[in-house]
Amino acid sequence: MKNDTIDREVVDVLIAGGSVAGVAAAAALSKLGLNILIIEPGPAHGRRLAGELIHPPGIDGLCELGLLDRDMPLGSEVKGFAIFPSNLGKDEECMVLPYGESEGKQVSGLAIEHTLLKEKILERVQGFAGVRTIIGARVTALEGDGPFTAVVSTADGEERITAKLILGADGPMSQVRKMAGVSHDTTRYSGMMGVEIDDSYLPYHGFGNIFLNPVGVAYAYAIGDGRARIMFEVLRDADAKESIKTHLSFFPEKLRNAVEQNMAENKPLAAANYCIIPETSVKSNFALVGDARGCCHPLTASGITAAVKDALILRDSLVATKRGDQFDFDAALRRFARICGRLHLTRRTLAEELREAFLAQTPAALLLNQCIFSYWRNSAKGREHSMALLSMLDSSIFSLAGQYLLVVTHVFRLLPSWVREKKLMSWGDGVFKLFVKSLEFQQTAITQWLKA
């Protein structure tokens, strides 16, 4: 018989959401001897696109937490990015940006089907000390003004759960964020449509292939078992069929033919791209992790890595603020919010600037686009620094500001070509705007330093 009464339970940590962010947080906090409860609604109806690429820092974090083994036969190795500019075949060539080496060994990431990754790590975390999960349940309310008490709905009725810490790990459109009264700014960039083909058609196997063109960004990468994911961005108010047709015109012929054949036989998966910035990531005993904490354009493919970093920062914050044998949750959450705030600002700013450079058609954006590729062509160190920022190995806003300034100096290398094309006035307009933006970067970096 169904129990409609509200029972009571007390735990140290309640986590709403059992995907990567929630599981990583549970694994991190379980090592501190805390009693943890994960509330996971279960698989959503239908398949959808979600984060599938994990950068090396994310792999390191998942292995450190015991959620992945380096020799685990999952997904497909990713050595870096192969970036195709929209004018490929004219003045530019594909730019390969590897992750580089560490201690003489090639560093690599991982691309894996999102649902498979979630299933594997959720299964593994259930064997961790102090971790319990309820599958097929959801947090339906947060009571009080703080500290909050969670109301959890299960198949047997409702249960009120008191926790020292409640984590919202239920994705970008987080419902528990809303329950906690945390408002957010939302910008919808575009949609994504994805298909699956044989990975033998990829131009650069072992790399994340990124195709840039005026109608958006397209991605192609292996996900294991001989399969590859192809994803197309469809900008707001754009016709999906025409947009994909344009995307495909920039693909190598063999890849284009394989995608067209798949799309003629199968319905594509779909997702939406948002920039979501909550007003705060911490409120009383409630904190946000992963995409619930904020997300940006997927150009850097850093969502999973950011979620893992959130978990590690939360763990380290609890350890750093511990008083004797007691955790100071309030102090830990303040530290967590401060450090994650810097990390996510860098990630979001980088995604915004790259998106502007690769998609906008203003003189400043076109000039920045050319400056970026000129920087990569002429500087191995530049490629290394860029990948460190893209992969979140380096999350310093100072590093981003410095790299932006170095990129912008390439405007002078590009001057002769703009003169030949009789675009000197546009070049001058672009230079002025880029250097103003560079000063804004320095100001942002200094402001963050003062806050810290």
JOKA-V383782 format. One line per field, one symbol per residue. psi: psi as a letter, one per 40 degrees, with the letter a starting at -180 (. if undefined). Layout:
psi: ???
This chain:
psi: hhheihiiihidhhhhhfadddddddddddeeeihhhhhhdihihiiiiihehhidddddddddeediidehgiahiheaihhhidfheceiihhhgidaihfeihhiahhihddddddddddddeeihehiihifiiheihiiehiihhhhhadeaihhhhidhhhhffidfhdddddefhiihhhhdaihhiihiheeehdgieihhhhhieeahiihiieifeiihhhhhhiheihdddddddddeeiidddddddddddddihiiiiihihhhidiehhbehiiiaddeiiahedefeddddddddddddddddddehhbehhgdddddddddddddddddddddddddddddedieidddddddddddddddehdddddddddddeedhfhddddddddddddeedddeddddddeffdddddddddddddddddddddddddddd.
